[in-house]
Amino acid sequence: MKSSVPISALLHHKGTALWSIAPEATVFEAIKLMADRNIGSLLVMSGDKLMGLFTERDYTRKIALQGKTSKATKVREILSSQVISATPDHTIEECMKLMTENRVRHLPVLEDGKVIGLVSIGDLVNWTISAQDAAIDQMQQYIAGGVPG
């Protein structure tokens, strides 16, 4: 099912609450914030500038597996600085494709260089499932002779 719905619609529905951390923070502070908020990534921000993303994957691969300690390592030392991003006009389908092709689970949404949102692969899957459910409901109403709402 193709979707021409812009990612801005998902952000409007989801809300634009963003969680970020400074590059000078420790990895321990980052993983504590992620655990407290039950999220899988943080925007790494220096003021209003996006420096990169810090993810659970960064922690497992760049701290745990390399024998570093989270209390002694700064986020800036291990963050994913090559950030794949979208604009509000990208469609949900385009965002899914970007995430799949680049093997990322989180996608910042930027407008004029400023972060306006962050979507996860879970957000996109949930949106797609909801859209499919709505389409099925409309088809069932049509087949049953009802007028779709």
Residue frames relative to the residue before (quaternion, step in Angstrom):
aa qw qx qy qz dx dy dz
M 1.0000 0.0000 0.0000 0.0000 0.00 0.00 0.00
K 0.2795 -0.7729 0.5503 0.1471 3.57 -0.56 1.16
S 0.1368 -0.7886 0.5965 0.0608 3.52 -1.08 0.75
S 0.1671 -0.7837 0.5916 0.0886 3.54 -0.80 1.02
V 0.3802 0.7289 -0.4784 0.3086 3.56 1.28 0.32
P 0.3932 -0.7239 0.5069 0.2537 3.62 -0.77 0.94
I 0.6088 -0.5740 0.4098 0.3633 3.55 -1.17 0.64
S 0.5427 0.6181 -0.4011 0.4031 3.61 1.17 -0.45
A 0.6073 0.5471 -0.3541 0.4545 3.61 1.11 -0.61
L 0.6432 0.5012 -0.3170 0.4844 3.57 0.99 -0.82
L 0.6511 0.5138 -0.3204 0.4576 3.60 0.92 -0.85
H 0.6281 0.5320 -0.3317 0.4608 3.57 1.03 -0.80
H 0.6756 0.4848 -0.2766 0.4817 3.57 0.99 -0.88
K 0.7101 0.4721 -0.2464 0.4606 3.57 0.92 -1.00
G 0.4299 -0.6381 0.5122 0.3815 3.54 0.96 -0.87
T 0.3965 -0.7479 0.4934 0.2000 3.54 -1.18 0.43
A 0.2589 0.7613 -0.5502 0.2252 3.60 1.10 0.56
L 0.0650 -0.8027 0.5928 -0.0076 3.55 -0.80 1.05
W 0.1860 -0.7574 0.6172 0.1045 3.52 -1.08 0.80
S 0.0441 0.8100 -0.5801 0.0740 3.54 -0.79 1.03
I 0.1719 -0.7501 0.6290 0.1102 3.50 -1.38 0.23
A 0.5016 -0.6438 0.4885 0.3087 3.55 -1.18 0.56
P 0.5879 -0.6020 0.4024 0.3607 3.60 -1.07 0.62
E 0.6484 0.5337 -0.3089 0.4465 3.59 1.19 -0.52
A 0.5098 0.6452 -0.4258 0.3774 3.61 1.23 -0.23
T 0.5081 -0.6256 0.4824 0.3431 3.56 -1.21 0.39
V 0.6234 -0.5263 0.4220 0.3953 3.53 -1.26 0.44
F 0.5972 0.5666 -0.3608 0.4383 3.59 1.06 -0.71
E 0.6490 0.5070 -0.3146 0.4719 3.60 0.94 -0.87
A 0.6481 0.5256 -0.3127 0.4538 3.57 1.01 -0.82
I 0.7104 0.4396 -0.2852 0.4698 3.61 0.77 -0.93
K 0.5934 0.5456 -0.3677 0.4636 3.60 1.14 -0.54
L 0.6559 0.4982 -0.3097 0.4751 3.60 0.93 -0.88
M 0.6522 0.5049 -0.3210 0.4656 3.59 0.94 -0.83
A 0.6541 0.4995 -0.3145 0.4729 3.60 0.97 -0.79
D 0.6572 0.5190 -0.3083 0.4513 3.60 0.93 -0.89
R 0.7538 0.3756 -0.1898 0.5046 3.60 1.03 -0.82
N 0.3433 -0.7654 0.4717 0.2717 3.57 1.34 -0.10
I 0.4628 0.6454 -0.4551 0.4027 3.54 0.87 1.08
G 0.4370 -0.7349 0.4713 0.2164 3.57 -1.21 0.52
S 0.7968 0.1423 -0.1069 0.5774 3.58 1.23 -0.01
L 0.1951 -0.7471 0.6227 0.1266 3.50 -1.34 0.38
L 0.4319 -0.6239 0.5762 0.3037 3.51 -1.17 0.63
V 0.2214 -0.7377 0.6169 0.1619 3.59 -0.97 0.79
M 0.0156 -0.8388 0.5379 -0.0832 3.52 -0.37 1.34
S 0.1276 -0.7180 0.6777 0.0947 3.51 -1.19 0.75
G 0.7723 -0.1054 0.0055 0.6265 3.54 0.01 1.32
D 0.7764 -0.2624 0.2243 0.5273 3.58 -0.70 -1.09
K 0.5814 0.6128 -0.3593 0.3967 3.59 1.29 -0.09
L 0.3659 -0.7170 0.5575 0.2030 3.54 -0.89 1.04
M 0.1983 -0.8000 0.5613 0.0758 3.56 -0.63 1.18
G 0.7423 -0.2898 0.2195 0.5628 3.55 1.18 -0.58
L 0.4620 -0.6300 0.5325 0.3256 3.52 -1.34 -0.37
F 0.1672 -0.7256 0.6532 0.1375 3.53 -1.23 0.56
T 0.0404 -0.8272 0.5593 -0.0349 3.56 -0.68 1.10
E 0.6698 -0.4542 0.3926 0.4370 3.53 -1.35 0.19
R 0.6166 0.5534 -0.3355 0.4484 3.57 1.05 -0.75
D 0.6180 0.5299 -0.3448 0.4673 3.61 1.01 -0.78
Y 0.6568 0.5191 -0.3164 0.4462 3.56 0.90 -0.89
T 0.7138 0.4641 -0.2845 0.4406 3.58 0.70 -1.03
R 0.7516 0.4185 -0.2259 0.4570 3.58 0.88 -0.88
K 0.7899 0.3516 -0.1682 0.4735 3.57 0.98 -0.79
I 0.7101 0.3546 -0.2512 0.5540 3.59 1.26 -0.15
A 0.7540 0.4198 -0.2343 0.4475 3.54 0.37 -1.27
L 0.7513 0.4090 -0.2287 0.4647 3.60 0.75 -1.00
Q 0.7114 0.4315 -0.2646 0.4875 3.60 1.19 -0.37
G 0.5250 -0.6875 0.3811 0.3262 3.56 1.28 0.22
K 0.4352 0.6710 -0.4832 0.3562 3.59 1.17 0.44
T 0.3694 -0.7072 0.5405 0.2668 3.57 -1.25 0.21
S 0.5233 -0.6723 0.4376 0.2876 3.52 -1.00 0.88
K 0.6645 0.5069 -0.3163 0.4487 3.60 1.10 -0.56
A 0.7241 0.4190 -0.2415 0.4917 3.61 1.20 -0.44
T 0.6762 0.4860 -0.2884 0.4726 3.60 1.21 -0.29
K 0.3526 -0.7263 0.5555 0.1989 3.56 -0.96 0.92
V 0.6156 -0.5632 0.4111 0.3672 3.55 -1.14 0.68
R 0.6387 0.5601 -0.3294 0.4121 3.61 0.92 -0.88
E 0.6217 0.5709 -0.3363 0.4178 3.59 1.18 -0.56
I 0.8243 0.2366 -0.0973 0.5051 3.59 1.09 -0.60
L 0.4379 0.7279 -0.4546 0.2678 3.60 1.21 -0.06
S 0.4795 -0.6164 0.5381 0.3173 3.52 -1.28 0.46
S 0.1387 -0.8481 0.5079 0.0586 3.58 -0.13 1.27
Q 0.6333 0.4685 -0.3445 0.5107 3.59 1.20 -0.34
V 0.0466 -0.8507 0.5225 -0.0322 3.53 0.07 1.35
I 0.2726 -0.7032 0.6364 0.1616 3.52 -0.96 0.98
S 0.0197 0.8216 -0.5676 0.0494 3.60 -0.75 0.98
A 0.2999 -0.7166 0.6011 0.1877 3.51 -1.40 0.19
T 0.3674 -0.6663 0.5858 0.2792 3.53 -1.36 0.09
P 0.6730 -0.4962 0.3407 0.4298 3.63 -1.17 0.27
D 0.6735 0.5150 -0.2939 0.4414 3.59 1.17 -0.53
H 0.4774 0.6386 -0.4615 0.3890 3.61 1.21 -0.19
T 0.4152 -0.6903 0.5251 0.2746 3.57 -1.02 0.74
I 0.6590 -0.4868 0.3886 0.4216 3.53 -1.30 0.32
E 0.6419 0.5240 -0.3203 0.4592 3.57 0.99 -0.82
E 0.6498 0.5090 -0.3202 0.4649 3.62 0.94 -0.83
C 0.6467 0.5154 -0.3159 0.4651 3.57 1.02 -0.79
M 0.6276 0.5197 -0.3362 0.4723 3.60 0.99 -0.77
K 0.6505 0.5146 -0.3101 0.4646 3.57 0.99 -0.85
L 0.6347 0.5306 -0.3214 0.4607 3.60 0.95 -0.88
M 0.6863 0.4887 -0.2812 0.4595 3.55 0.89 -0.98
T 0.6651 0.5040 -0.3017 0.4610 3.58 0.95 -0.86
E 0.6895 0.4932 -0.2822 0.4492 3.58 0.83 -0.99
N 0.7624 0.3645 -0.1866 0.5011 3.58 1.04 -0.78
R 0.3764 -0.7691 0.4450 0.2623 3.56 1.36 0.11
V 0.4550 0.6362 -0.4832 0.3935 3.56 0.85 1.08
R 0.3516 -0.7564 0.5232 0.1748 3.54 -1.15 0.63
H 0.7503 0.2787 -0.1590 0.5780 3.57 1.32 -0.24
L 0.0925 -0.8106 0.5780 -0.0150 3.53 -0.94 0.98
P 0.2767 -0.7448 0.5806 0.1775 3.59 -0.56 1.12
V 0.2457 -0.7334 0.6148 0.1543 3.53 -1.15 0.70
L 0.0970 -0.8212 0.5622 -0.0100 3.55 -0.63 1.23
E 0.0554 -0.7582 0.6488 0.0349 3.52 -1.14 0.76
D 0.8270 -0.0716 -0.0240 0.5571 3.55 -0.59 1.20
G 0.7231 -0.4597 0.2313 0.4607 3.57 1.00 0.89
K 0.6456 0.5047 -0.3163 0.4780 3.59 1.28 -0.07
V 0.4558 -0.6804 0.5020 0.2779 3.58 -0.96 0.88
I 0.0653 -0.8077 0.5857 0.0177 3.57 -0.78 1.06
G 0.8130 -0.0378 0.0223 0.5806 3.56 1.25 -0.12
L 0.1878 -0.7385 0.6343 0.1300 3.51 -1.39 0.14
V 0.0656 -0.7957 0.6015 0.0281 3.56 -0.85 0.95
S 0.2882 -0.7344 0.5892 0.1745 3.52 -1.17 0.66
I 0.6516 -0.4841 0.3916 0.4332 3.53 -1.27 0.25
G 0.6091 0.5585 -0.3412 0.4478 3.60 1.09 -0.66
D 0.6155 0.5388 -0.3393 0.4646 3.59 1.04 -0.77
L 0.6880 0.4897 -0.2782 0.4577 3.57 0.91 -0.95
V 0.6466 0.5068 -0.3173 0.4736 3.58 0.99 -0.81
N 0.6584 0.5069 -0.3145 0.4590 3.60 0.90 -0.87
W 0.6354 0.5226 -0.3239 0.4672 3.59 1.00 -0.83
T 0.6672 0.5118 -0.2958 0.4532 3.56 0.91 -0.95
I 0.6488 0.5079 -0.3127 0.4726 3.59 0.94 -0.86
S 0.6534 0.5099 -0.3131 0.4638 3.60 0.93 -0.85
A 0.6505 0.5093 -0.3116 0.4696 3.59 0.98 -0.86
Q 0.6545 0.5026 -0.3122 0.4708 3.58 0.98 -0.81
D 0.6323 0.5281 -0.3276 0.4625 3.60 0.99 -0.80
A 0.6551 0.5080 -0.3099 0.4656 3.58 0.97 -0.87
A 0.6508 0.5098 -0.3160 0.4656 3.60 0.97 -0.83
I 0.6445 0.5120 -0.3175 0.4708 3.59 0.98 -0.82
D 0.6388 0.5226 -0.3263 0.4609 3.59 0.95 -0.85
Q 0.6592 0.5041 -0.3107 0.4635 3.60 0.94 -0.86
M 0.6547 0.5039 -0.3149 0.4672 3.58 0.97 -0.82
Q 0.6497 0.5102 -0.3217 0.4627 3.60 0.96 -0.79
Q 0.6404 0.5097 -0.3235 0.4749 3.60 1.02 -0.74
Y 0.6435 0.5227 -0.3119 0.4641 3.56 0.99 -0.85
I 0.6713 0.4934 -0.2950 0.4678 3.58 0.89 -0.94
A 0.6904 0.4748 -0.2715 0.4735 3.56 1.00 -0.81
G 0.5681 -0.6309 0.3639 0.3832 3.59 1.30 -0.06
G 0.5009 0.6431 -0.4286 0.3898 3.54 1.26 0.18
V 0.4655 -0.6362 0.5292 0.3138 3.52 -1.28 0.24
P 0.4149 -0.7127 0.4962 0.2716 3.61 -0.64 1.06
G 0.4151 -0.7433 0.4858 0.1979 3.55 -1.08 0.88
